[in-house]
Amino acid sequence: MRRIALFFVCIFLINFLHSQNIRNEKFGVIKLEDFNPLSTIIEKDAAAVVLSDVGSTDFEGNNHGDFSVIFKRHKKILLKKRTAFDEATFKIYLWQFSSTNEEVLEDLEAATYNIDNGKIVTTKLNKKELIKENFSKNILLNKFTLPDLKEGCIIEYKYTIKSPYDNMLHSWAFQDDEYPTLWSEYQVTLPHLYSYAIVKKGAYRTLAVDSSMLKYKSYTILAHSNNGYSRSEIINTSGDAKWFLWAMKEVPSYKVQSFVANPNDHIAEYEFQLQSIKYSEQTVVRRIKSWYETANSLLQSENFGQIIDKEKNDWIEKEVNAITGAKEGAEAANLVFKYLRDNFIASNNNSIYLTDEPKKIFKNKKGNIADINLMLTAMLYNKGYIAEPVVLSTRGNGKVDEVSAILNQYNYVVCRLKIDTTTYFLDASDKHNGFGKLPNKCYNGFGRVIAQNPFLVNLSADNNEESKVTSIFIANAENGKLEASFTSNLGYVESQEVRNRLLKTTTPDFFKEITKDYSFTPKISNEELENEKNYDLPLTVKYDLNFSLGDDDIIYFNPLLNEITKENIFKAEKRIFKVEMPFAMNETYILNMEIPKGYVVDELPKSVRSKLNESEGLFEYIISNKEGFIQLKCKFQLNKANYDVEDYESLREFFGLMVKKQSEQIVFKKVK
């Protein structure tokens, strides 16, 4: 009897917890107070407020011998301003592979609510206005726009998606990327057969509800003989399903902060990756396999590793020999790299898979990122080099789980080349990439070398340093003017930016723009760009200046000229996310200046030397006045690109010190 009583107590507690945590949102129930919600997170200029966003995912047995995933969503939004009316156009994407292998939209309801003479007026969506169109070969787009939109209205919609794809559980974002959210809730029930990895992003947000329990559930599956079964039969399976309920309340809109690699990495969101299905104690199908198994599977795949197979692609060796001739070593590898970079057209579609047969890709001289860089890997491998593909996720694609082999998190592939003791990373998809250089977007943590024994390679932005050295020599000229020679060895990233600018402008116009950065109007001559077409090396910018500082009794002169940093890039007093700059920095500025004729130095900035967290950065401003010459060495160095939130204040102060110091001026006084 005590056990029976305890059982009913447990049932009561479970039901109590459900009633306390779950929002029983009913469609069409709108109150007058919903039009004027009171919350501290709603900013005065907020164009919209998400009143509630409630979702759930459950499973049910289907008639095709498997499970269907049932996803439901119910959302209410207050549209305060016309600029938020885009929220009233909603798009639902459905996968469609066949009549028995497609997602289906069900139970769609939508309405707009306005206040008229103190009463709520409802305008429902006419389902005939639902637009269906083919978004791509296997994706059907369902789109609708809610009617009767006015400033201050509330829109509401709910729908169900029935899906046969158990590996594509809907993720759930508790935070809107533009508007505040008063309540966001997601409920998930996972059958006992399934094991999912739950990836939690934006962990700095606190859950208002975080509940889980085991719930006994039974599922009935109808299996037909034409679905691979020996005969048609009804299958019943039951066990302890895992039930989860998460909710957040009063969630501010996502505020994009500067120097964040990918904002989506920080939005409060849960994602689900199917790890395995346990049909019985003896039969466990693993969907996420080890990296060893995954890498070897990729190497055997026609869409990836088969291009490297010498026997299947024996024609590659002939093409490589025609390119390299008698060259060997790094010189020959560079010839192969440049051939692909300069002769192939990249579609810029990020992918880790080939789009066509290798021979067709080579013949057509075009393809996506994988087509070009896997071809590069294959050609170098056929030449006898240690060349291996590396899969990675770009900064725009977001962070990956470095341990688990979840291939859909990866969107880019490059080549790792090893010659003797030197390792190069190559990307031939960009016309301006140099040998051994990767674009900034590739520095996003770690990449994975796909080989028989796969391993991680460090592609952190901390290892991507941008170095720049600028030298200026100023001397007295005739008629009280000054003449100067300017030389700047740019960093590799800045060199790429300049090269891209030169595609849209002429060299004379480029130098004309430079003169606008000076506080005075100089005459520029002897302009020169070194290494403009040699992408292996950074650019060097050279020119001469002739200018006058005037003949006032007092002259103020900033010795950093056009290289001054005018603003602190970290303006916000507080920081929510870690700082993720694209590269470490090492900039040196050297000035050697003859004191203008007829003047003496009245005031000179003081020298200063400051460190960031002892070893993470250095700022030097060393200036002197000796024998008629002013000498300045200004060095700014950040030894890493990523900084934790705890380091933000010191980083902000460090940049502030640099900006303040670089704004200081030399005061020249006329000799009377």
Buried (B, 14 or more C-beta within 10 A) or exposed (E): EEEEEEEEEEEEEEEEBBEEBBBEBEBEEBEEEBBEEEEEBBEEEBBBBBBBBBBBBBBBBBEBBBBBBBBBBBBBBBBBEEEBBEBBEBEBBBBBEEEEEBBEBEEBBBBBBBBEEEEBEEBBBEEEEBEEEEBEEEEBBBBBBBBBBEEEBBBBBBBBBBBBBBBBBBEBBBBBEBBBBBBBBBBBBBBBBBBBBEBEBBEEBEBBBEBEBEEEBEBEBBBBEEEEEEEEEEEEBEBEBBBBBBBBBEBBBBEEBEBBBBBBBBBBBBBBBBBBBBEEEEEEEEBBBEBEEBBBBBBEEEBBBBBBBEEEBEEBBEBBEEBBEEBEEBEBBBBBBBBBBEEBEBBEEBBBBBBBEBEEBBEEEBBBBBBBBBBBBBBBBBBEBEBBBBBBBBBBBBBBBEEBBBBEBBBBBBBBBEBEEEEBBBBBBBBBBBBBBBBBBBBBBBBBBBBEEBEBBEBBBBEBBBBBBBBBBBEBBEEBBBBBBBBBBBBBBBBBBBBEEBEEEEEEEBBEEBBEEBEEEBEBEEBEBEBBEEBBEBBBBBBBBBBBBEEEEEBEBBBBBBBBBEEBEBEEEEBBBBBBBBBBBBBBBBBBBBBBEEBEBEEBBEEBEBEBEEEBBBBBBEBEBEEEBBBBBBBBBBBBBBBEEEBBEBBBBBBEBBBEBBEBBBBBBBEE
